[in-house]
Amino acid sequence: MKKLFWFFGVVLVLYLVGINTLPSYVESKRNPVKTAGPYKVSAEAQAIYDRLDFISDLHCDALLWGRDLTKRGTRGHVDFPRMREAHVGLEMFTIVSKSPSGQNMKRNTADTFDNITPLTIAKGEGPWNWFSLVNRAVSQSEDLADFVAEEGEKAIFIKSKADLEKLIEARKSDKEVIGAMLGIEGGHALEGKIENLDVVYNAGVRMIGPTHFFDNEFGGSAHGENGEGLTDFGKAAVKRMNELGIFVDLAHSSPAIVDDVLNLSSAPVIVSHTGIRAVLDSPRNLSDEQINKITAKGGIIGIAFFDMAVGEPELPNIIASIKHVRDLVGIEYVALGSDYDGSVAVPFDITGLPLIVEGLINAGFTEEEIRAVMGENVKRFFLENLK
Ligand SMILES: [Zn+2]
């Protein structure tokens, strides 16, 4: 009896130490910044940056790490205070529910050990989240809702066109008001149940990427094994997503899924965080043919900031990727899709966004084009397509 008492006592102490130290340790290792702020740019770049009234980013995984996003963090890349410092109006927070150990860009299976399980336990989440992907997704949604609620009038959880219009109106008199949208990386979070689309929709999710790093019930991942297109489940899910008003995010999808979704979806698609093959030939990046097809259907492409998407050094390649999309299909289809806090090393955190403006100026972009890339395209896309 005494031994048992000691055993559970030690387990409890280890657990309590773990939930206080492990997630922050893991995050600081997984989401480094190559150059710490504050970031300096030319007076011209800063002046243009300061005139931008709607900056938006299509992808970050900040919800994963158990950080209080209402506080300015000393690690990671994004939180509400840093969004305000950077004058960002809208950020898409995405939910990662499962990540295979040994995760890589080329080939992953669904049945290797899941890295998110120990992280979920170490974050002190309830046992109901330990092994249920949909519960993990709902829990991260509730975290975002709580953070937004804590901010009172200063933050809006964007779930509809009306919410976005409210945000735009509020920012006319108060640039401190920020908007947060919610997405999911990988349809495995639905656990193969179409009715879970309604569950995550009701939790605020408005964008889902069919696959993440491994093949799942929707079909093949860009980094999976089978390379397949949408399964029957995947097709039914896309139709239901169209009905509900959840955007399809084609980042991480197999080329076959990209084609299937473009044939099937009645709504334009998002590629929330990607690179392009013309700049870096990687399985996760879009070919010119794909860029043409996606944008011909009104889609929008967010360029990611990390080396595995754009190549090194990052900043010149981020700019080259934006420029390539502009030259190929037009400025109105390209946006920022950082992948901040997505287990990636980035050149700068969100407060370094003026560096993008400086890069665009140096590449010959006009102020109007810079405004489009930095946020106006995303604003227009959601005003036109959010229900
Ligand atoms: Zn991703």
Residues whose N, C-alpha, C, O or C-beta is under 5 A from the ligand:
A	BS01	ZN	none
